[in-house]
Amino acid sequence: MMFQPFVNLTHKIMHEDKIFIGADVSKLTIDFTLLLNDQVEHQCVENTVAALSSYLKAVKRRFKVKDASIYLGIENIGRYSWPALRAFSCGELKLHLLSPLHLSKSQGLVRGKSDLVDSQRIARFLKKNLDELSLYQKPREVIEELSLLLARRNKLQKLIKAESATIEEMGQVSKGRVRSFIIADSKKSVLALRKRLQMVELQIENLIAEDQDLKHKVKLLMSIPGVGKILSWYLLVKTNEFKNFDDPRKLACFAGVAPFQHTSGTSVRGRTRVSSFADKTLKRILHLAALRVTQMKGELGEYYRRKVEEGKNKMAVINALRNKIIHRIMAVIREDRPYQIREKNTLLVS
């Protein structure tokens, strides 16, 4: 569906007016709802960089405004959002990349669903919550490339896991020619996939080695006990080189390891626990880092063993380790110095 010029809005825009645009993204098209004071207009545009750029130019030409007067909210649904981010992330346009979960939880009781209605809800959500929303910060090209490589790595790991499961399942089947063929074929696939996985990881290491800033940050992160290269890679992508997070508590919430109380009045006295709303990939890798720490010497390993001996729940202690790791991560990035241990467990920078 090609771009069509505006026909409905008649309001003459003033300098202080703000235009709010909600974008509901699908594979082939994007539905836009434009809010200007009490007036509403809807358009459907092809999900291509050229068509979206034409749409933005038409908005500015129609209302004789600059980028700074336009506030645009896009639901983050992965790769289908990429053309819009490319088209709208230039200039002074106020671009907000919105969490689908945040949008869903904010809508309350709703009935029915369509792309047009969803774009209206996004526009109204943007207008209502503007003061609480962060502007989208476009990642550097090297971060976008790193993100693609990590996505490829994740897909190869899933394929290896699937083929390994097939080998295990065939072990329960009666012996025969077909069983032997499937096991042999799956083993070949696993071997080939692991080689491809190694190639992807080599590409990641080369990409980071060629960028001095990323190389420096990885070195800082890996100075922390338990933090390896895999966690470092994901942290750089998930935090946009730590541009999106300036507080360890916020990063802990994002990773799903921040504990929250569950109490209400005198009748509800739930156990403090973490939220299920989290980046599951980052949470899993942080968990592996915490498990690694429990086997290590040093302050964190000693902390784990001491708390377990005191009778603390093991998972609660491991979650505490995940939070301690996050605080150390934010500290070394903030101070821009590697992590070392003093006798009183303070951050020593060299």
Salt bridges, closest charged atoms under 4 A:
ASP17 OD2 - HIS11 NE2 3.12
ASP31 OD2 - HIS42 NE2 2.72
ASP67 OD1 - LYS60 NZ 3.00
ASP118 OD2 - LYS113 NZ 2.45
ASP118 OD1 - ARG121 NH1 3.63
GLU144 OE2 - LYS138 NZ 3.43
GLU201 OE2 - ARG153 NE 2.86
GLU205 OE2 - LYS229 NZ 2.84
ASP211 OD2 - ARG140 NH1 2.89
ASP213 OD2 - LYS217 NZ 3.09
GLU241 OE1 - ARG140 NH2 2.72
GLU241 OE2 - LYS243 NZ 3.72
ASP246 OD1 - LYS250 NZ 3.73
ASP279 OD2 - LYS238 NZ 3.10
GLU299 OE2 - ARG328 NH2 3.33
GLU310 OE1 - LYS307 NZ 3.74
GLU335 OE2 - ARG334 NE 3.71
ASP336 OD1 - HIS216 NE2 2.66
